[in-house]
Structure formats: structure tokens, C-alpha cells
Amino acid sequence: MNDSHFNQLEKIKILSRLKKIEGQIRGIQGMIIEERSCSDIMVQVAAAKSALNQVSKLILENHVNFCFAPSASFDDISQDMITEVMELILKFIK
């Protein structure tokens, strides 16, 4: 099964968020170079982690919607698909 089933709008949304996160990471690197306070740096690290979690949610939501699309009948949903989605959810919540 192909794991990536993004429409163009979803791709743009996810890539836009990832570019923002990339900027946040560069900002954190700059803060370390500038020897900013640990608390300021940790606030930015927490913000970047939260943003990355939001991207993970979007990707997971997209995958679940694809696997269990309203057009799919119960017979189309295999145990392998259910297992795959459950594994993704469990990885995400770690």
C-alpha cells in the first residue's frame, strides 16, 4: 500500500507548516549561538515540538481518512489496514 495519499491542498498545508518549523529550529540554533537563557530556548523547543505534533496529526488524519474513506465498504477494510493505522497511532502517542 502506498503510504502517501495527499491532495495538493494537504501537501501545501503540511509543507507550509514544516517550513515554519524549519524556521523555528534555525531560530533555536541562533539562540544557542547567542547564548540566550535556557528558559527562553526551552520555550522555543516546546513550541517547535508542539508544531511538529500538529503536523503529525495532519498526516495521521489524512492517512486514516484515506484508509477508511466513506466510499470504502466494510469488505474493503482489511485487518492489515487496521493494524497499520493502529501502529501509526501508537507511534504517534509515544
Backbone torsions as a table, in degrees:
resi	resn	phi	psi	omega
1	MET	NA	135.7	175.6
2	ASN	-74.5	125.5	-175.6
3	ASP	-80.6	-14.5	-174.1
4	SER	-112.0	111.8	-179.4
5	HIS	-132.8	62.7	-177.8
6	PHE	-97.5	135.5	169.7
7	ASN	-81.0	171.0	-173.2
8	GLN	-60.5	-40.7	-179.9
9	LEU	-64.1	-42.1	178.3
10	GLU	-63.1	-43.0	177.9
11	LYS	-58.9	-47.2	-178.8
12	ILE	-61.5	-43.8	-179.2
13	LYS	-62.6	-46.9	-178.5
14	ILE	-67.1	-45.8	-179.8
15	LEU	-64.4	-35.6	177.0
16	SER	-63.1	-45.1	178.6
17	ARG	-64.4	-40.1	179.2
18	LEU	-65.1	-36.0	176.9
19	LYS	-65.6	-38.5	176.6
20	LYS	-64.1	-41.6	178.6
21	ILE	-64.5	-40.4	177.0
22	GLU	-58.3	-41.6	176.2
23	GLY	-64.4	-39.6	177.1
24	GLN	-61.5	-42.6	-179.4
25	ILE	-63.9	-42.7	176.9
26	ARG	-61.9	-38.3	177.1
27	GLY	-62.4	-40.6	178.3
28	ILE	-64.8	-42.2	176.8
29	GLN	-58.7	-43.8	178.6
30	GLY	-62.7	-39.0	178.5
31	MET	-62.3	-38.9	178.9
32	ILE	-67.8	-43.3	178.2
33	ILE	-60.9	-40.5	-179.8
34	GLU	-77.6	-3.3	-179.0
35	GLU	57.5	45.9	176.1
36	ARG	-69.8	166.9	-175.9
37	SER	-64.8	148.8	179.7
38	CYS	-59.6	-38.4	-178.5
39	SER	-65.8	-40.0	176.8
40	ASP	-62.9	-42.7	-179.9
41	ILE	-64.7	-44.1	-178.6
42	MET	-64.6	-34.2	176.4
43	VAL	-61.6	-43.2	179.9
44	GLN	-70.0	-35.9	176.1
45	VAL	-63.2	-43.2	178.8
46	ALA	-62.5	-39.9	179.0
47	ALA	-64.9	-41.6	179.0
48	ALA	-65.7	-41.2	178.3
49	LYS	-62.7	-41.9	179.5
50	SER	-63.8	-42.5	178.7
51	ALA	-63.5	-40.3	178.7
52	LEU	-66.9	-36.7	175.6
53	ASN	-62.8	-36.9	177.9
54	GLN	-64.4	-39.4	176.6
55	VAL	-64.0	-42.5	178.1
56	SER	-59.7	-41.6	178.7
57	LYS	-62.0	-43.2	178.7
58	LEU	-61.1	-44.4	-179.1
59	ILE	-65.9	-44.0	179.1
60	LEU	-63.9	-44.2	178.9
61	GLU	-60.0	-43.3	178.2
62	ASN	-60.2	-44.3	-177.8
63	HIS	-66.2	-43.7	179.3
64	VAL	-63.5	-43.7	178.9
65	ASN	-61.9	-36.9	178.2
66	PHE	-67.5	-46.7	-176.6
67	CYS	-65.6	-35.9	-175.2
68	PHE	-118.0	43.2	-179.8
69	ALA	-59.9	148.1	179.3
70	PRO	-56.3	-25.2	-180.0
71	SER	-76.2	-14.8	-179.2
72	ALA	-80.2	133.5	175.8
73	SER	-86.8	165.9	-179.5
74	PHE	-57.0	-35.2	-179.3
75	ASP	-67.6	-24.5	-179.5
76	ASP	-77.1	-17.9	-176.7
77	ILE	-89.8	111.7	-177.8
78	SER	-92.6	162.3	175.6
79	GLN	-62.3	-33.3	177.8
80	ASP	-62.3	-39.9	178.5
81	MET	-64.7	-43.7	179.5
82	ILE	-63.4	-43.7	178.5
83	THR	-61.4	-44.5	-179.7
84	GLU	-60.6	-45.9	-179.9
85	VAL	-64.7	-41.9	179.5
86	MET	-63.7	-39.9	177.7
87	GLU	-63.0	-41.0	177.6
88	LEU	-63.5	-43.8	179.0
89	ILE	-61.6	-44.7	-179.2
90	LEU	-64.7	-37.7	175.5
91	LYS	-64.4	-40.5	-176.8
92	PHE	-66.2	-38.2	-174.5
93	ILE	-85.7	-1.1	177.6
94	LYS	-66.4	NA	NA
